[in-house]
């Protein structure tokens, strides 16, 4: 299966089963379009490309339009046949039969999301966590519960050495002293069990101060900063309990934290951070919000479409897709122009490696929800991931007794990979997407394997833009 598209002057071919990406000229693009449908996947593809029947058809349909003679058409088809023999175009799918086996390997815990605070000092209109307290299930995690959660992670991590812990909420800085003590305890566990913890923090920024900045520099591998872009965009949805905007309250805090993490010579453990925004029906021109973040000096950006009740006034709908596609393309084009001027920045969804390709294990098996990753609430309950917290039917157990509802884990362990999703098998983007988000599927369709189609459409467009940017950057580097 191949996917063809043109974007920003580039003609791009994606081979779905190998995840190979090819940039071609317009003539070759048309030849491939003619050949597609006549060429089988895998064995037999090269033979079909060398057949006289296909060569005559290509000459008839492409030769005159692009001034190609028979020899030139044959050379193009011979080149494609060589790629087919190498498994780089019209390739067979080598992963479907191994999908279940790859999923079984996702049986050792490597990450937990610690909900250290089910409460928030903001009142964001679109909050998936029910205004931060998960619809009335407020609570603050005790140090003892957090320590037990870290012990649970270590005890269930098997031979994994590198472990991940996310401090999440609500707003985790409401419980900052416990976060710091848990990091200290994690460092003790590292020495005792020969493990390495990578701690991360997600925050709305209101409570960031010098202590938070200094500590995260030393101890946090990554910090995620919640910001929606332009002041008017941010303040419309992300406001205080009293209803006032929060942009002015957080900007100096964000600037200070990012400046500290990116300052050369500091003693930080990592310089990673990114701005994480949400766009809604109120800012369908969201490329301007991403660019606003970049203009403020933030070089690591992300913005996600809101996932909400379709009747919410800020909800996105299928009829919005053409405009949203245009925005993603506009953002990619502007990013490329800025990169040419030496003003480049990163956008999370446009980060792709053309040389190494997708990690097949992760792309086939999925994100590790419920098998490699669990969320822990302030009371110690275990959920498949942070986006399932609050869904009582998805409680899998607790850190004191372990998994008491194995049937919940089994939903994800035995029936949740790229090939169990109803529409993924025939999707060209499957190896770049990994089947999408199980939680979004569940909340939109009631089934982790029924895809959230709106999200799929946006993901495919983002992948197209990402591959175009990667191809353009490769071309730029070769021209230097």
C-alpha positions as a Python dict, from the first residue, in 0.01 Angstrom:
ca = {
    (1, 'X'): (0, 0, 0),
    (2, 'X'): (135, 340, -96),
    (3, 'X'): (16, 691, -26),
    (4, 'X'): (89, 981, -260),
    (5, 'X'): (53, 1351, -193),
    (6, 'X'): (205, 1681, -292),
    (7, 'X'): (273, 1957, -42),
    (8, 'X'): (469, 2281, -59),
    (9, 'X'): (622, 2186, -393),
    (10, 'X'): (728, 1836, -284),
    (11, 'X'): (593, 1516, -440),
    (12, 'X'): (598, 1248, -173),
    (13, 'X'): (539, 872, -178),
    (14, 'X'): (490, 679, 145),
    (15, 'X'): (510, 301, 148),
    (16, 'X'): (277, 204, 432),
    (17, 'X'): (418, -136, 521),
    (18, 'X'): (786, -38, 533),
    (19, 'X'): (729, 327, 633),
    (20, 'X'): (971, 422, 356),
    (21, 'X'): (940, 777, 222),
    (22, 'X'): (1039, 885, -129),
    (23, 'X'): (1049, 1232, -284),
    (24, 'X'): (1016, 1232, -662),
    (25, 'X'): (959, 1474, -948),
    (26, 'X'): (616, 1534, -1096),
    (27, 'X'): (668, 1291, -1386),
    (28, 'X'): (767, 1004, -1158),
    (29, 'X'): (479, 1094, -927),
    (30, 'X'): (237, 1052, -1215),
    (31, 'X'): (398, 726, -1328),
    (32, 'X'): (360, 584, -977),
    (33, 'X'): (-3, 696, -972),
    (34, 'X'): (-67, 510, -1295),
    (35, 'X'): (114, 199, -1170),
    (36, 'X'): (-63, 189, -834),
    (37, 'X'): (-356, -48, -849),
    (38, 'X'): (-179, -263, -1107),
    (39, 'X'): (104, -363, -875),
    (40, 'X'): (53, -619, -597),
    (41, 'X'): (209, -580, -253),
    (42, 'X'): (521, -779, -176),
    (43, 'X'): (615, -1072, -395),
    (44, 'X'): (526, -1002, -754),
    (45, 'X'): (556, -622, -733),
    (46, 'X'): (888, -604, -919),
    (47, 'X'): (765, -842, -1188),
    (48, 'X'): (451, -635, -1241),
    (49, 'X'): (658, -317, -1273),
    (50, 'X'): (867, -478, -1547),
    (51, 'X'): (570, -613, -1742),
    (52, 'X'): (512, -492, -2099),
    (53, 'X'): (146, -432, -2021),
    (54, 'X'): (228, -178, -1748),
    (55, 'X'): (501, -14, -1956),
    (56, 'X'): (261, 39, -2243),
    (57, 'X'): (1, 181, -2006),
    (58, 'X'): (249, 422, -1845),
    (59, 'X'): (373, 537, -2184),
    (60, 'X'): (15, 598, -2294),
    (61, 'X'): (-100, 784, -1981),
    (62, 'X'): (217, 963, -1871),
    (63, 'X'): (452, 976, -2167),
    (64, 'X'): (273, 1239, -2370),
    (65, 'X'): (181, 1462, -2074),
    (66, 'X'): (538, 1473, -1944),
    (67, 'X'): (722, 1430, -2273),
    (68, 'X'): (863, 1091, -2176),
    (69, 'X'): (971, 845, -2443),
    (70, 'X'): (951, 471, -2399),
    (71, 'X'): (1309, 440, -2277),
    (72, 'X'): (1251, 701, -2004),
    (73, 'X'): (930, 531, -1891),
    (74, 'X'): (1108, 197, -1875),
    (75, 'X'): (1395, 345, -1673),
    (76, 'X'): (1151, 488, -1421),
    (77, 'X'): (972, 155, -1387),
    (78, 'X'): (1304, -31, -1355),
    (79, 'X'): (1404, 201, -1070),
    (80, 'X'): (1071, 133, -901),
    (81, 'X'): (1117, -241, -951),
    (82, 'X'): (1453, -224, -774),
    (83, 'X'): (1292, -42, -483),
    (84, 'X'): (1020, -308, -474),
    (85, 'X'): (1282, -583, -461),
    (86, 'X'): (1440, -406, -164),
    (87, 'X'): (1100, -392, 9),
    (88, 'X'): (1084, -12, -4),
    (89, 'X'): (774, 36, -218),
    (90, 'X'): (461, -178, -262),
    (91, 'X'): (606, -393, 16),
    (92, 'X'): (428, -672, 200),
    (93, 'X'): (320, -627, 561),
    (94, 'X'): (568, -823, 774),
    (95, 'X'): (424, -721, 1111),
    (96, 'X'): (63, -838, 1134),
    (97, 'X'): (147, -1197, 1221),
    (98, 'X'): (391, -1082, 1489),
    (99, 'X'): (162, -821, 1642),
    (100, 'X'): (29, -1038, 1924),
    (101, 'X'): (379, -1154, 2016),
    (102, 'X'): (507, -796, 2025),
    (103, 'X'): (216, -698, 2248),
    (104, 'X'): (292, -981, 2492),
    (105, 'X'): (639, -832, 2540),
    (106, 'X'): (466, -520, 2679),
    (107, 'X'): (419, -689, 3015),
    (108, 'X'): (670, -512, 3238),
    (109, 'X'): (589, -181, 3402),
    (110, 'X'): (824, 105, 3312),
    (111, 'X'): (629, 424, 3386),
    (112, 'X'): (369, 567, 3621),
    (113, 'X'): (176, 892, 3618),
    (114, 'X'): (147, 1019, 3975),
    (115, 'X'): (-166, 1227, 4027),
    (116, 'X'): (-20, 1411, 4322),
    (117, 'X'): (-303, 1665, 4329),
    (118, 'X'): (-665, 1623, 4229),
    (119, 'X'): (-729, 1992, 4254),
    (120, 'X'): (-630, 2301, 4060),
    (121, 'X'): (-576, 2672, 4104),
    (122, 'X'): (-719, 2740, 3759),
    (123, 'X'): (-1058, 2681, 3599),
    (124, 'X'): (-993, 2586, 3236),
    (125, 'X'): (-1314, 2551, 3041),
    (126, 'X'): (-1210, 2248, 2838),
    (127, 'X'): (-1031, 2056, 3119),
    (128, 'X'): (-1060, 1680, 3061),
    (129, 'X'): (-998, 1630, 3433),
    (130, 'X'): (-1327, 1789, 3540),
    (131, 'X'): (-1183, 2131, 3636),
    (132, 'X'): (-879, 1961, 3787),
    (133, 'X'): (-1054, 1768, 4066),
    (134, 'X'): (-1186, 1493, 3837),
    (135, 'X'): (-1549, 1596, 3879),
    (136, 'X'): (-1554, 1615, 4256),
    (137, 'X'): (-1295, 1346, 4332),
    (138, 'X'): (-1052, 1592, 4484),
    (139, 'X'): (-754, 1488, 4690),
    (140, 'X'): (-387, 1543, 4766),
    (141, 'X'): (-145, 1251, 4751),
    (142, 'X'): (37, 1181, 5075),
    (143, 'X'): (411, 1120, 5083),
    (144, 'X'): (346, 765, 5202),
    (145, 'X'): (116, 690, 4909),
    (146, 'X'): (367, 836, 4664),
    (147, 'X'): (651, 634, 4813),
    (148, 'X'): (444, 318, 4792),
    (149, 'X'): (373, 399, 4426),
    (150, 'X'): (745, 431, 4351),
    (151, 'X'): (806, 99, 4528),
    (152, 'X'): (527, -57, 4323),
    (153, 'X'): (693, 66, 4004),
    (154, 'X'): (1030, -79, 4104),
    (155, 'X'): (879, -410, 4215),
    (156, 'X'): (698, -453, 3884),
    (157, 'X'): (972, -325, 3653),
    (158, 'X'): (1154, -654, 3610),
    (159, 'X'): (1490, -608, 3442),
    (160, 'X'): (1408, -259, 3318),
    (161, 'X'): (1664, -15, 3451),
    (162, 'X'): (1526, 315, 3321),
    (163, 'X'): (1193, 409, 3480),
    (164, 'X'): (971, 712, 3426),
    (165, 'X'): (757, 905, 3674),
    (166, 'X'): (530, 1193, 3571),
    (167, 'X'): (403, 1439, 3832),
    (168, 'X'): (53, 1527, 3718),
    (169, 'X'): (-274, 1675, 3839),
    (170, 'X'): (-486, 1881, 3859),
    (171, 'X'): (-192, 2105, 3933),
    (172, 'X'): (100, 1914, 4086),
    (173, 'X'): (266, 2227, 4227),
    (174, 'X'): (-17, 2240, 4482),
    (175, 'X'): (166, 1942, 4635),
    (176, 'X'): (519, 2052, 4552),
    (177, 'X'): (689, 1956, 4879),
    (178, 'X'): (568, 1598, 4838),
    (179, 'X'): (694, 1597, 4478),
    (180, 'X'): (1040, 1696, 4599),
    (181, 'X'): (1041, 1433, 4872),
    (182, 'X'): (935, 1169, 4620),
    (183, 'X'): (1224, 1260, 4393),
    (184, 'X'): (1457, 1225, 4692),
    (185, 'X'): (1306, 886, 4772),
    (186, 'X'): (1340, 782, 4408),
    (187, 'X'): (1711, 862, 4419),
    (188, 'X'): (1742, 632, 4723),
    (189, 'X'): (1563, 355, 4535),
    (190, 'X'): (1798, 404, 4240),
    (191, 'X'): (2098, 315, 4453),
    (192, 'X'): (1924, 28, 4629),
    (193, 'X'): (1785, -142, 4319),
    (194, 'X'): (2021, -20, 4043),
    (195, 'X'): (1746, 174, 3868),
    (196, 'X'): (1744, 515, 3699),
    (197, 'X'): (1438, 738, 3745),
    (198, 'X'): (1345, 1006, 3493),
    (199, 'X'): (1104, 1249, 3657),
    (200, 'X'): (885, 1491, 3461),
    (201, 'X'): (642, 1764, 3563),
    (202, 'X'): (333, 1909, 3394),
    (203, 'X'): (228, 2248, 3527),
    (204, 'X'): (4, 2545, 3449),
    (205, 'X'): (281, 2775, 3570),
    (206, 'X'): (97, 2982, 3830),
    (207, 'X'): (309, 2856, 4122),
    (208, 'X'): (647, 2842, 3949),
    (209, 'X'): (908, 3019, 4161),
    (210, 'X'): (1286, 3007, 4206),
    (211, 'X'): (1265, 2687, 4408),
    (212, 'X'): (1063, 2511, 4135),
    (213, 'X'): (1303, 2633, 3868),
    (214, 'X'): (1617, 2529, 4056),
    (215, 'X'): (1480, 2190, 4156),
    (216, 'X'): (1345, 2100, 3812),
    (217, 'X'): (1675, 2203, 3656),
    (218, 'X'): (1856, 1952, 3874),
    (219, 'X'): (1604, 1672, 3895),
    (220, 'X'): (1343, 1680, 3617),
    (221, 'X'): (1416, 1529, 3278),
    (222, 'X'): (1133, 1723, 3117),
    (223, 'X'): (887, 1996, 3212),
    (224, 'X'): (560, 2042, 3024),
    (225, 'X'): (421, 2396, 3038),
    (226, 'X'): (52, 2450, 2963),
    (227, 'X'): (-1, 2748, 2735),
    (228, 'X'): (-244, 2802, 2448),
    (229, 'X'): (-52, 3060, 2243),
    (230, 'X'): (-173, 3416, 2194),
    (231, 'X'): (-287, 3606, 2502),
    (232, 'X'): (-648, 3633, 2380),
    (233, 'X'): (-658, 3262, 2299),
    (234, 'X'): (-504, 3154, 2628),
    (235, 'X'): (-718, 3380, 2846),
    (236, 'X'): (-1042, 3274, 2681),
    (237, 'X'): (-1012, 2913, 2802),
    (238, 'X'): (-744, 2911, 3071),
    (239, 'X'): (-865, 3139, 3346),
    (240, 'X'): (-851, 3164, 3723),
    (241, 'X'): (-1124, 3058, 3965),
    (242, 'X'): (-1249, 3416, 3959),
    (243, 'X'): (-1278, 3409, 3579),
    (244, 'X'): (-982, 3633, 3493),
    (245, 'X'): (-721, 3536, 3235),
    (246, 'X'): (-394, 3378, 3348),
    (247, 'X'): (-160, 3468, 3061),
    (248, 'X'): (1, 3762, 3241),
    (249, 'X'): (37, 3559, 3562),
    (250, 'X'): (237, 3279, 3401),
    (251, 'X'): (445, 3432, 3122),
    (252, 'X'): (733, 3560, 3335),
    (253, 'X'): (738, 3226, 3518),
    (254, 'X'): (757, 3030, 3193),
    (255, 'X'): (1027, 3255, 3051),
    (256, 'X'): (1237, 3219, 3365),
    (257, 'X'): (1205, 2842, 3378),
    (258, 'X'): (1284, 2793, 3008),
    (259, 'X'): (1577, 3037, 3023),
    (260, 'X'): (1722, 2846, 3315),
    (261, 'X'): (1683, 2506, 3147),
    (262, 'X'): (1841, 2623, 2824),
    (263, 'X'): (2124, 2826, 2978),
    (264, 'X'): (2462, 2680, 2895),
    (265, 'X'): (2674, 2563, 3184),
    (266, 'X'): (2396, 2498, 3433),
    (267, 'X'): (2397, 2183, 3647),
    (268, 'X'): (2063, 2060, 3521),
    (269, 'X'): (1994, 1694, 3446),
    (270, 'X'): (1818, 1786, 3121),
    (271, 'X'): (1728, 2091, 2913),
    (272, 'X'): (1405, 1936, 2785),
    (273, 'X'): (1079, 2124, 2804),
    (274, 'X'): (787, 2198, 2577),
    (275, 'X'): (491, 2427, 2564),
    (276, 'X'): (172, 2224, 2546),
    (277, 'X'): (-142, 2399, 2420),
    (278, 'X'): (-496, 2308, 2323),
    (279, 'X'): (-692, 2455, 2034),
    (280, 'X'): (-1069, 2470, 2011),
    (281, 'X'): (-1342, 2601, 1784),
    (282, 'X'): (-1250, 2948, 1912),
    (283, 'X'): (-900, 2938, 1758),
    (284, 'X'): (-918, 2728, 1445),
    (285, 'X'): (-638, 2954, 1319),
    (286, 'X'): (-415, 2776, 1572),
    (287, 'X'): (-100, 2806, 1360),
    (288, 'X'): (-89, 3166, 1479),
    (289, 'X'): (-84, 3042, 1838),
    (290, 'X'): (209, 2809, 1773),
    (291, 'X'): (395, 3091, 1599),
    (292, 'X'): (315, 3321, 1890),
    (293, 'X'): (489, 3076, 2123),
    (294, 'X'): (789, 3062, 1893),
    (295, 'X'): (798, 3442, 1872),
    (296, 'X'): (825, 3453, 2251),
    (297, 'X'): (1142, 3244, 2227),
    (298, 'X'): (989, 2905, 2309),
    (299, 'X'): (1154, 2660, 2069),
    (300, 'X'): (973, 2344, 2182),
    (301, 'X'): (603, 2367, 2103),
    (302, 'X'): (293, 2154, 2084),
    (303, 'X'): (-76, 2218, 2043),
    (304, 'X'): (-349, 1954, 2049),
    (305, 'X'): (-709, 1958, 1926),
    (306, 'X'): (-961, 1962, 2207),
    (307, 'X'): (-1141, 1630, 2267),
    (308, 'X'): (-1480, 1712, 2412),
    (309, 'X'): (-1852, 1658, 2417),
    (310, 'X'): (-1962, 1743, 2062),
    (311, 'X'): (-2228, 1975, 2203),
    (312, 'X'): (-1976, 2191, 2388),
    (313, 'X'): (-1957, 2543, 2240),
    (314, 'X'): (-1582, 2506, 2189),
    (315, 'X'): (-1602, 2159, 2027),
    (316, 'X'): (-1441, 2085, 1692),
    (317, 'X'): (-1644, 1910, 1424),
    (318, 'X'): (-1592, 1728, 1097),
    (319, 'X'): (-1685, 2035, 894),
    (320, 'X'): (-1384, 2212, 1051),
    (321, 'X'): (-1136, 1967, 901),
    (322, 'X'): (-1056, 2157, 577),
    (323, 'X'): (-965, 2469, 773),
    (324, 'X'): (-762, 2269, 1024),
    (325, 'X'): (-576, 2094, 741),
    (326, 'X'): (-491, 2433, 594),
    (327, 'X'): (-359, 2547, 931),
    (328, 'X'): (-129, 2247, 964),
    (329, 'X'): (4, 2307, 614),
    (330, 'X'): (46, 2679, 682),
    (331, 'X'): (239, 2601, 1000),
    (332, 'X'): (469, 2356, 822),
    (333, 'X'): (544, 2604, 544),
    (334, 'X'): (619, 2884, 788),
    (335, 'X'): (841, 2657, 997),
    (336, 'X'): (1044, 2573, 688),
    (337, 'X'): (1085, 2939, 594),
    (338, 'X'): (1197, 3026, 946),
    (339, 'X'): (1444, 2740, 944),
    (340, 'X'): (1597, 2874, 624),
    (341, 'X'): (1645, 3207, 804),
    (342, 'X'): (1807, 3041, 1104),
    (343, 'X'): (1498, 3095, 1320),
    (344, 'X'): (1378, 2736, 1338),
    (345, 'X'): (1178, 2580, 1618),
    (346, 'X'): (1023, 2241, 1687),
    (347, 'X'): (660, 2136, 1679),
    (348, 'X'): (592, 1809, 1859),
    (349, 'X'): (381, 1647, 1586),
    (350, 'X'): (629, 1735, 1313),
    (351, 'X'): (920, 1552, 1472),
    (352, 'X'): (1002, 1248, 1260),
    (353, 'X'): (1323, 1065, 1174),
    (354, 'X'): (1357, 964, 808),
    (355, 'X'): (1688, 786, 862),
    (356, 'X'): (1589, 554, 1144),
    (357, 'X'): (1219, 529, 1077),
    (358, 'X'): (949, 449, 1333),
    (359, 'X'): (1022, 213, 1624),
    (360, 'X'): (840, -96, 1499),
    (361, 'X'): (792, -244, 1845),
    (362, 'X'): (617, 68, 1971),
    (363, 'X'): (424, 131, 1651),
    (364, 'X'): (276, -218, 1636),
    (365, 'X'): (223, -279, 2007),
    (366, 'X'): (103, 73, 2086),
    (367, 'X'): (179, 317, 2367),
    (368, 'X'): (190, 64, 2652),
    (369, 'X'): (-131, 177, 2821),
    (370, 'X'): (-210, -59, 3115),
    (371, 'X'): (86, -285, 3037),
    (372, 'X'): (394, -61, 3057),
    (373, 'X'): (226, 247, 3199),
    (374, 'X'): (-24, 308, 3479),
    (375, 'X'): (-173, 612, 3651),
    (376, 'X'): (-191, 639, 4030),
    (377, 'X'): (-453, 857, 4203),
    (378, 'X'): (-410, 1036, 4540),
    (379, 'X'): (-574, 736, 4712),
    (380, 'X'): (-348, 486, 4537),
    (381, 'X'): (-595, 352, 4281),
    (382, 'X'): (-443, 223, 3957),
    (383, 'X'): (-585, 316, 3616),
    (384, 'X'): (-468, 215, 3264),
    (385, 'X'): (-346, 572, 3201),
    (386, 'X'): (-405, 929, 3317),
    (387, 'X'): (-685, 981, 3064),
    (388, 'X'): (-889, 698, 3215),
    (389, 'X'): (-870, 840, 3568),
    (390, 'X'): (-1223, 916, 3684),
    (391, 'X'): (-1377, 630, 3486),
    (392, 'X'): (-1468, 403, 3778),
    (393, 'X'): (-1519, 106, 3551),
    (394, 'X'): (-1150, 128, 3458),
    (395, 'X'): (-999, 94, 3807),
    (396, 'X'): (-752, -193, 3772),
    (397, 'X'): (-640, -216, 4135),
    (398, 'X'): (-432, -21, 4383),
    (399, 'X'): (-71, 12, 4488),
    (400, 'X'): (-130, -179, 4812),
    (401, 'X'): (-296, -492, 4671),
    (402, 'X'): (-173, -471, 4313),
    (403, 'X'): (-394, -555, 4015),
    (404, 'X'): (-725, -667, 4163),
    (405, 'X'): (-916, -645, 3836),
    (406, 'X'): (-696, -829, 3584),
    (407, 'X'): (-983, -825, 3337),
    (408, 'X'): (-919, -452, 3292),
    (409, 'X'): (-554, -509, 3211),
    (410, 'X'): (-651, -795, 2979),
    (411, 'X'): (-858, -554, 2769),
    (412, 'X'): (-537, -376, 2675),
    (413, 'X'): (-293, -667, 2688),
    (414, 'X'): (-471, -914, 2467),
    (415, 'X'): (-678, -700, 2235),
    (416, 'X'): (-503, -372, 2178),
    (417, 'X'): (-246, -335, 1903),
    (418, 'X'): (-223, -178, 1561),
    (419, 'X'): (-408, -465, 1396),
    (420, 'X'): (-698, -488, 1638),
    (421, 'X'): (-817, -136, 1552),
    (422, 'X'): (-1110, -144, 1313),
    (423, 'X'): (-965, 91, 1050),
    (424, 'X'): (-589, 83, 1107),
    (425, 'X'): (-496, -221, 902),
    (426, 'X'): (-575, -42, 576),
    (427, 'X'): (-437, 299, 674),
    (428, 'X'): (-122, 429, 507),
    (429, 'X'): (-13, 611, 825),
    (430, 'X'): (-39, 313, 1060),
    (431, 'X'): (332, 277, 1136),
    (432, 'X'): (362, 647, 1216),
    (433, 'X'): (50, 656, 1432),
    (434, 'X'): (41, 322, 1618),
    (435, 'X'): (-337, 311, 1612),
    (436, 'X'): (-413, 631, 1797),
    (437, 'X'): (-513, 687, 2157),
    (438, 'X'): (-707, 409, 2332),
    (439, 'X'): (-861, 659, 2574),
    (440, 'X'): (-987, 885, 2296),
    (441, 'X'): (-1131, 579, 2122),
    (442, 'X'): (-1303, 469, 2441),
    (443, 'X'): (-1444, 808, 2529),
    (444, 'X'): (-1575, 877, 2178),
    (445, 'X'): (-1696, 528, 2083),
    (446, 'X'): (-1705, 319, 2401),
    (447, 'X'): (-1448, 79, 2258),
    (448, 'X'): (-1068, 107, 2262),
    (449, 'X'): (-1055, -51, 1915),
    (450, 'X'): (-1306, 175, 1742),
    (451, 'X'): (-1095, 463, 1622),
    (452, 'X'): (-1165, 827, 1700),
    (453, 'X'): (-1205, 922, 1335),
    (454, 'X'): (-1174, 1296, 1377),
    (455, 'X'): (-840, 1242, 1549),
    (456, 'X'): (-731, 1006, 1271),
    (457, 'X'): (-795, 1268, 1005),
    (458, 'X'): (-584, 1524, 1189),
    (459, 'X'): (-308, 1273, 1260),
    (460, 'X'): (-277, 1182, 894),
    (461, 'X'): (-248, 1548, 797),
    (462, 'X'): (16, 1607, 1064),
    (463, 'X'): (217, 1311, 938),
    (464, 'X'): (201, 1445, 583),
    (465, 'X'): (334, 1780, 702),
    (466, 'X'): (602, 1617, 917),
    (467, 'X'): (731, 1404, 630),
    (468, 'X'): (739, 1704, 397),
    (469, 'X'): (941, 1901, 651),
    (470, 'X'): (1180, 1612, 705),
    (471, 'X'): (1234, 1575, 331),
    (472, 'X'): (1288, 1950, 293),
    (473, 'X'): (1540, 1958, 578),
    (474, 'X'): (1729, 1669, 427),
    (475, 'X'): (1741, 1853, 95),
    (476, 'X'): (1861, 2170, 269),
    (477, 'X'): (2138, 1984, 452),
    (478, 'X'): (2259, 1820, 131),
    (479, 'X'): (2275, 2162, -37),
    (480, 'X'): (2496, 2312, 231),
}
